Amino acid sequence: MGGRLRHVFWVIGGAALALSAGIVFGLSSSAPAQQPSASAAPAALPPGYIGSDTCRGCHEEVDQKFAATKMGKLFLKHPRNALEKLGCEGCHGPGKAHVEAGGGKGVGGLISFSKKDPTPVDQRNAVCLQCHQKTARLFWKGSAHESRDVACTNCHRVMEEVSERRQLAKATVIDTCAQCHVQRKAQLMRSSHMPLREGKMDCVSCHNPHGTVTPALLKENSVNETCYTCHAEKRGPFLWEHPPVMESCANCHDPHGSNHERMLKVAKPRLCQQCHVEVQHPTTPFTRTSRQFVLGRQCLQCHSTIHGSNHPSGKAYKR
């Protein structure tokens, strides 16, 4: 009896296996053979556009420099959207009229982005803002640089590599900003200065040149908040707070550089005497004839915690 049951199970199992195989092979044989997909035809250019290959015919040297840049590699080899696929014409505009007119500077209505380009600055900047309008450029409209007709190409060089980062017009951030802010660069040469000359920071460590909602294009909400990003020990809160310190670090310090110690605006004790003229303290101005008394006239020799004190007896910032 057991042998018969095993025999029946074998027969049923074999039939089920044959049926499933037939279904699979039947479906596969009845399915139409897949043909290899033909390569997609290149997308047609919009009216008035001729393609970067045509531009390369006359501007071969410029094209080679641009192709080596980060932006050039993106536009010419790995475009991410329809605008980047236009290549050169994505920024300069349609070039058909330029070619048909025989080429040349100022022919065909192209935007050249040069200093002599008659295209208004706001229209030239609008080309860049097609892609670069977020994050740091969020407050570009109405900013100090935008209101003074500063063009993007005044600070950035797109067609060739000049700087290691940010495609700047000069080799460094400091040199780029110094094209206009010559006085600030000169202050960096003073004996007491921030470590900009040493390359540990640069102008954009504190400022956002593309616009902010704060004065002087500061990244933080105030002068003090900007300073606290590095000098956190001066933040407080303190039990005894020095009012000018809480108001602004720039009341006493010049962050761009000074010939006085600790980047003070005025030498001590004259700096303190601008606010404090106490009867019980020497108030003789700091002059050549009084230099022999300077050692005993440094206010900070006694008032050492001038930025604030947490000591119960630190009202005079001595502890």
C-alpha positions as CSV (number, residue, x, y, z in Angstrom):
1,M,0.0,0.0,0.0
2,G,2.8,2.4,0.9
3,G,4.6,1.7,-2.3
4,R,1.5,2.5,-4.4
5,L,1.1,5.9,-2.5
6,R,4.7,6.8,-3.2
7,H,4.2,5.9,-6.9
8,V,1.1,8.1,-7.1
9,F,3.0,11.1,-5.4
10,W,5.8,10.7,-7.9
11,V,3.4,10.7,-10.9
12,I,1.6,13.8,-9.6
13,G,4.9,15.6,-8.8
14,G,6.3,14.9,-12.2
15,A,3.1,16.1,-13.9
16,A,3.2,19.4,-11.9
17,L,6.8,19.9,-12.8
18,A,6.2,19.3,-16.4
19,L,3.2,21.7,-16.4
20,S,5.2,24.5,-14.7
21,A,8.1,24.1,-17.2
22,G,5.7,24.2,-20.1
23,I,4.1,27.3,-18.8
24,V,7.5,29.0,-18.3
25,F,8.9,28.0,-21.7
26,G,5.6,28.6,-23.4
27,L,5.5,32.2,-22.1
28,S,9.1,32.8,-23.0
29,S,8.7,31.4,-26.4
30,S,5.5,33.4,-27.1
31,A,7.1,36.7,-25.8
32,P,8.4,38.8,-28.6
33,A,12.2,39.1,-28.8
34,Q,13.5,42.3,-27.4
35,Q,15.3,44.4,-29.8
36,P,18.3,46.4,-28.7
37,S,17.2,50.0,-28.1
38,A,18.6,52.4,-30.6
39,S,20.8,55.2,-29.2
40,A,18.7,58.2,-28.5
41,A,19.1,61.0,-31.0
42,P,20.7,64.2,-29.7
43,A,18.1,66.7,-28.5
44,A,17.4,69.4,-31.0
45,L,18.7,72.9,-30.0
46,P,16.3,75.7,-29.5
47,P,15.9,78.2,-32.3
48,G,18.8,80.6,-32.6
49,Y,21.3,78.2,-31.0
50,I,24.2,76.5,-32.8
51,G,26.0,74.4,-30.2
52,S,29.4,74.6,-28.5
53,D,31.1,72.7,-31.3
54,T,30.5,75.7,-33.6
55,C,31.9,78.1,-31.0
56,R,35.0,75.9,-30.7
57,G,35.8,76.5,-34.3
58,C,36.9,80.1,-33.7
59,H,37.5,80.1,-29.9
60,E,39.7,77.0,-29.6
61,E,42.1,78.5,-27.1
62,V,39.4,79.8,-24.9
63,D,37.5,76.5,-25.1
64,Q,40.6,74.6,-23.9
65,K,41.0,76.8,-20.9
66,F,37.3,76.6,-20.1
67,A,37.2,72.8,-20.5
68,A,39.8,72.5,-17.8
69,T,37.7,74.4,-15.2
70,K,35.2,72.8,-12.9
71,M,32.3,74.6,-14.7
72,G,33.6,73.6,-18.1
73,K,33.8,69.9,-17.2
74,L,30.2,70.1,-16.0
75,F,28.8,72.0,-19.0
76,L,30.7,70.4,-21.8
77,K,30.9,66.8,-20.6
78,H,28.4,66.1,-17.8
79,P,25.4,68.5,-18.2
80,R,22.7,68.0,-15.6
81,N,19.8,70.0,-17.2
82,A,18.7,71.6,-20.4
83,L,20.5,74.9,-19.6
84,E,23.9,73.2,-19.0
85,K,23.5,71.2,-22.2
86,L,23.6,74.5,-24.2
87,G,27.3,74.8,-23.2
88,C,28.8,78.2,-24.2
89,E,25.4,79.5,-25.2
90,G,23.9,78.7,-21.8
91,C,25.7,81.9,-20.5
92,H,26.5,83.9,-23.6
93,G,23.2,83.5,-25.3
94,P,22.2,82.2,-28.7
95,G,25.0,82.4,-31.2
96,K,23.3,82.0,-34.6
97,A,23.1,85.7,-35.3
98,H,26.8,86.1,-34.2
99,V,28.0,83.4,-36.6
100,E,25.8,84.6,-39.5
101,A,27.2,88.1,-39.1
102,G,30.8,86.8,-39.4
103,G,31.7,87.0,-35.7
104,G,33.7,89.7,-34.0
105,K,33.3,91.6,-30.7
106,G,29.9,93.0,-30.0
107,V,28.4,91.3,-33.0
108,G,25.2,89.3,-32.8
109,G,24.0,90.4,-29.3
110,L,26.1,87.9,-27.3
111,I,26.9,88.7,-23.7
112,S,30.7,88.8,-23.4
113,F,30.9,89.6,-19.6
114,S,33.9,91.8,-20.3
115,K,34.4,95.3,-18.7
116,K,33.5,96.9,-22.0
117,D,30.4,94.8,-22.5
118,P,27.4,97.3,-23.0
119,T,25.1,94.7,-21.4
120,P,23.8,96.2,-18.1
121,V,25.4,94.6,-15.0
122,D,22.1,93.4,-13.6
123,Q,21.4,91.4,-16.8
124,R,24.9,89.9,-16.7
125,N,24.5,88.9,-13.1
126,A,21.1,87.5,-13.8
127,V,22.8,84.9,-16.1
128,C,24.9,83.7,-13.2
129,L,21.9,83.8,-10.8
130,Q,20.1,81.3,-13.0
131,C,22.1,78.6,-11.2
132,H,23.8,80.4,-8.3
133,Q,20.8,81.9,-6.4
134,K,20.6,79.8,-3.2
135,T,22.6,79.5,0.1
136,A,25.2,82.3,0.2
137,R,23.5,84.3,-2.6
138,L,20.1,84.4,-0.9
139,F,20.4,88.1,0.0
140,W,22.2,89.3,-3.1
141,K,19.3,91.5,-4.1
142,G,19.7,94.8,-2.3
143,S,23.1,94.0,-0.9
144,A,25.9,96.5,-0.8
145,H,27.7,95.0,-3.7
146,E,24.6,94.6,-5.9
147,S,23.5,98.2,-5.3
148,R,26.9,99.4,-6.4
149,D,26.7,97.5,-9.7
150,V,29.4,95.0,-8.8
151,A,29.4,92.2,-11.5
152,C,29.9,88.6,-10.6
153,T,32.8,88.6,-13.1
154,N,34.6,91.3,-11.2
155,C,35.3,88.8,-8.5
156,H,35.1,85.4,-10.3
157,R,36.9,84.1,-13.4
158,V,34.8,81.5,-15.1
159,M,36.7,80.8,-18.3
160,E,40.0,79.8,-16.7
161,E,41.5,78.6,-13.5
162,V,43.1,81.4,-11.6
163,S,42.5,80.3,-8.0
164,E,42.4,76.9,-6.4
165,R,38.9,77.3,-5.1
166,R,35.7,79.4,-5.9
167,Q,37.0,80.4,-9.4
168,L,38.2,83.8,-8.1
169,A,39.5,86.6,-10.3
170,K,42.7,86.6,-8.3
171,A,44.8,83.8,-6.7
172,T,43.4,84.4,-3.2
173,V,40.3,85.8,-1.5
174,I,42.3,88.6,0.0
175,D,43.7,89.7,-3.4
176,T,40.3,89.5,-4.9
177,C,38.7,91.7,-2.3
178,A,41.7,94.0,-2.4
179,Q,40.8,95.0,-5.9
180,C,38.4,97.5,-4.2
181,H,39.2,97.3,-0.5
182,V,42.9,98.5,-0.8
183,Q,42.9,100.1,2.7
184,R,41.8,96.9,4.4
185,K,44.6,95.0,2.7
186,A,47.1,97.6,3.9
187,Q,45.8,97.2,7.5
188,L,46.7,93.5,7.3
189,M,50.3,94.5,7.0
190,R,50.3,96.1,10.4
191,S,52.2,94.5,13.3
192,S,49.0,93.4,15.1
193,H,46.7,91.6,12.8
194,M,44.3,88.6,12.3
195,P,46.1,85.5,10.8
196,L,45.0,86.4,7.3
197,R,48.5,86.8,6.0
198,E,49.4,83.4,7.3
199,G,46.4,81.8,5.5
200,K,44.6,80.6,8.6
201,M,41.5,82.7,7.7
202,D,40.4,85.1,5.0
203,C,37.8,87.8,4.4
204,V,34.9,85.4,3.9
205,S,35.6,84.0,7.4
206,C,33.7,87.0,8.7
207,H,32.0,88.5,5.7
208,N,29.6,87.2,3.1
209,P,30.3,89.3,0.0
210,H,27.1,88.1,-1.7
211,G,24.9,89.8,0.8
212,T,23.5,89.5,4.4
213,V,20.9,91.2,6.5
214,T,23.6,92.5,8.9
215,P,25.8,95.6,8.7
216,A,29.2,95.3,6.9
217,L,28.1,92.0,5.2
218,L,28.9,90.1,8.4
219,K,27.9,86.4,8.5
220,E,26.6,86.6,12.1
221,N,24.0,88.8,13.5
222,S,26.4,91.3,15.0
223,V,30.1,92.2,15.4
224,N,30.3,90.4,18.7
225,E,28.6,87.2,17.4
226,T,31.1,87.2,14.6
227,C,34.1,87.5,17.0
228,Y,32.6,84.9,19.3
229,T,32.9,82.2,16.6
230,C,36.6,82.2,17.5
231,H,36.9,84.0,20.8
232,A,34.2,82.0,22.6
233,E,35.8,82.7,26.0
234,K,34.8,86.4,25.7
235,R,31.1,85.5,25.2
236,G,30.0,85.3,28.9
237,P,27.5,85.8,30.4
238,F,29.5,87.4,33.2
239,L,28.4,88.5,36.7
240,W,30.1,91.8,36.1
241,E,29.8,92.9,32.4
242,H,31.8,95.7,30.8
243,P,29.2,97.7,28.9
244,P,31.4,98.7,25.8
245,V,32.5,95.0,25.5
246,M,28.9,93.8,25.5
247,E,28.0,96.5,22.9
248,S,30.7,95.9,20.3
249,C,34.2,94.5,20.2
250,A,35.0,97.1,17.7
251,N,34.7,99.8,20.3
252,C,38.2,98.9,21.4
253,H,39.6,96.6,18.7
254,D,40.2,97.1,14.9
255,P,39.7,93.6,13.5
256,H,41.5,94.5,10.2
257,G,44.8,95.3,11.9
258,S,46.5,97.8,14.2
259,N,50.0,99.0,15.2
260,H,49.0,98.6,18.9
261,E,48.9,95.4,20.9
262,R,45.9,93.1,20.6
263,M,44.7,95.2,17.7
264,L,43.6,98.0,20.0
265,K,42.4,101.2,18.2
266,V,44.4,103.4,20.6
267,A,47.3,102.6,22.9
268,K,46.7,102.1,26.6
269,P,45.9,104.0,28.8
270,R,44.5,106.5,26.3
271,L,42.0,103.9,25.1
272,C,40.5,103.6,28.6
273,Q,40.7,107.3,29.2
274,Q,38.3,107.9,26.3
275,C,35.6,106.9,28.7
276,H,37.2,106.8,32.2
277,V,38.5,110.0,33.7
278,E,38.8,109.3,37.4
279,V,40.0,111.8,39.9
280,Q,41.9,109.2,42.0
281,H,43.7,107.8,38.9
282,P,46.5,109.4,36.9
283,T,44.9,110.9,33.8
284,T,48.0,112.4,32.2
285,P,47.8,111.8,28.4
286,F,50.1,109.1,27.0
287,T,52.9,111.2,25.4
288,R,56.6,111.0,24.9
289,T,57.3,112.9,28.1
290,S,55.2,110.4,30.1
291,R,56.7,107.2,28.7
292,Q,58.8,106.6,31.8
293,F,55.6,106.1,33.8
294,V,53.9,103.8,31.3
295,L,54.6,100.7,33.3
296,G,52.5,102.0,36.2
297,R,49.8,103.5,33.9
298,Q,48.6,100.3,32.2
299,C,45.0,100.0,33.4
300,L,45.1,96.3,32.7
301,Q,47.8,95.7,35.3
302,C,45.1,96.0,37.9
303,H,41.9,95.6,35.9
304,S,43.0,92.4,34.2
305,T,39.5,90.9,33.5
306,I,38.4,93.8,31.4
307,H,36.0,91.7,29.3
308,G,34.0,90.7,32.3
309,S,34.3,89.1,35.7
310,N,32.5,86.2,37.5
311,H,34.2,86.8,40.8
312,P,31.9,88.2,43.6
313,S,34.4,90.9,44.2
314,G,35.1,91.6,40.6
315,K,33.1,94.8,40.2
316,A,36.2,96.6,39.2
317,Y,37.3,93.8,36.9
318,K,40.3,93.0,39.0
319,R,39.5,89.4,39.5
